[in-house]
Amino acid sequence: MLDVCLLGTAGMMPLPNRWLTALSLKYNGSNILIDCGEGTQIAMKEAGINFKPIDILCITHFHADHISGLPGLLLTMGNAERTEPLTIIGPKGLTRVVTALRTIAPELPFEIKCIELNEQDEYFEMNGYHIHAFRVKHAVLCYGYSVEIKRSGRFSVVYSGYGAWTGKKGHKGHILYGLKAT
């Protein structure tokens, strides 16, 4: 079963009971986190989501409301005795940004693998997830993500951190979430 949890949907600053941007997907003991805004750890605790099984973190873009929770999350994962590597996928410049954010978390007991997106569309298969990263329109380089689980029937999640999904006409707005089951 695929568990989908919108951890944060607020923009620019956290509000009471509404955290900054983050989405959790859990499937077969694996967890994808898309974006990691401030307050993501609190929202995860409130939702009963464990930090340790996060295998993949997808970053849409480098505005603070989408990435400011990363240093604290990495420290928490390290303090939970995590040793498994963490894969972070994001726009070009990801390695530089993650390195800068790790200034306050320099010693972690697990490896971080950064995958920088450079193309209009990129595809990955990891831990049973089929991830499609697609460029969206925003003031800075930004990607949305479609995550599919191949099984009888089909379930996919589409997430854009900001802007319009350039592959479809008429999708405009701050955040595009789409859930589809067939």
N, C-alpha and C positions, 0 to 999 in steps of 0.2 A: 504494500500500500504506500502511496505517496502522501506525505503530510506537508501541507503548505501553510506557512504562518507569516502574515504581514506583521513584522515586528515594529516597524516605524513607517509612518506615512506623512509626517509633518515636513514642512520645508523651511530651511534656513535656521530656525531655532526650535528647540524642543518646547512642547506645551505640556501642561498637566495632562497626564494619561495619554500622551501622544508623542512618541519618540521620533527621532530623525530616521532617515531612510534606511531600511534593512528588510530583507526577505529571507526566510529560511525554508529550505526544501529538504525533507528527510525521506530516504528510501533505502531499504535493506541495510540498515545500520550505518549508512553513509549520510553526510549532511553537506549541502551546498548553502553558503551564505552569499547573497547578492547585496552588495554595499554594506557599510558598517559605520553608520552615523553615530554621533554621540548618543549614549543611552542604550546602545544595542545590548550590552551585557545585562542591564536591568530588565529590558524587555524579554530577553531570553530566559532569565530567571523567572519572571512572572509567567511565562508561557510553559515553563518546565522543560526547556530545551538545554541539553548538556553542551558545554563548549568543546569538550574533548573530541567528539567524532566529526568535527568540521574538517572535511578533507579538501574542499575546494572553496575558494573565496573569489567571487567575480566582482570587480569594481567597474562601475559604469563610467565615472569620470572623477577628476581630482578636486572637486569643490569640497570644502570642509564638511558640509552637511551629509556627505556620502562616504567620508573616509576618516573622520576625526575620532571614531571609536576604535580604530585599528590598534594603536599602541597598547591601550588597556586590555583589549581582547587577547593580543599576543602574550602579554604578561600573565593573564589569567590562565591561558592554555599552558604556558610553561610551568606555572605554579601547580597545575593539575597533573604534573608529571607526564605530560604528553611527550612522546618520542617519535611518533609518526610524522613524516613530512607533510607540510601544508603547501598546496598549490594555489597561487594567486594569479588570476587572469585579469588583465586590464589594458588600457590604452598605452600607446608608446610613451615611455617615460616612467613606467611602473616601477622598475628596479630603482631608479633614482628617488622616487617618492617614498617607497617602502624603506629604503636605506635611511632616508632623512627621518622618517617617523620612528625608526628603530633606535634613534639616538637615546631614547629613554628606556629601550628594551634591547640592549646590545647582546646580552647573553641569554640565549634560548636553548632548551634541550632538544630542539627539533629543527630540521632544515626547512627553509622557505624556498620554494621553487617559483620564480616569477616567469610568467608567459606574457610577453608584450604583444598586443594586437597592432597590426600595421595595415591590414587589408580592409576593404569595405565589408566583406563577409569572411568569417573564419569558423571552422568546425572542429570540435573536439569530442572524443569519446573517453569518458573516465568513470569508473565505478558504477557502470550501468546507466549513466546519464549520457545523453547525446545533446551537446551544447552547441548552439549556433549563436555566435557573436555577430551583431550587425550594427553598422554605424548609424547614429541618429543625429539629427540637427540640434545643435546647442551652441552656446557662445564659445565653448572649448571642445576639444576632441572628446567624443562621448559614444558609448556603445550601449545597446540594449542586448538582452539575452533571451533566447528561446531554449527551454530545457525540455527534452522529451525522454520518456522511458519507453523503450521498445518492449511491448508485451501484446497479448491478445487484446484487441481494442487499442485505443491510443489515448494518452493523456499528455498534454503539453502545457507549459507555463511560459508566457511571454512577459518580459519585464523590461521596461525602458526607464532609466533613471531620470530622464528629462527629455523634453523636446518631442519631435515627431518621428515616427518610425518611417524611414525614407522608402521602404519597400511597399507601402500601401498608401493610397490617397485617403485623405480625410482623418487620419489619426493625428490629432494635435492636442497639446495639453501638457501639463507638468509631468505627470507620471502615467504611464500606460501599463496596466496590468491586464492580462488576459488569461483565463483558464479555459481549457477546452478538453472535453472528454468525449471520445467516440468509441 
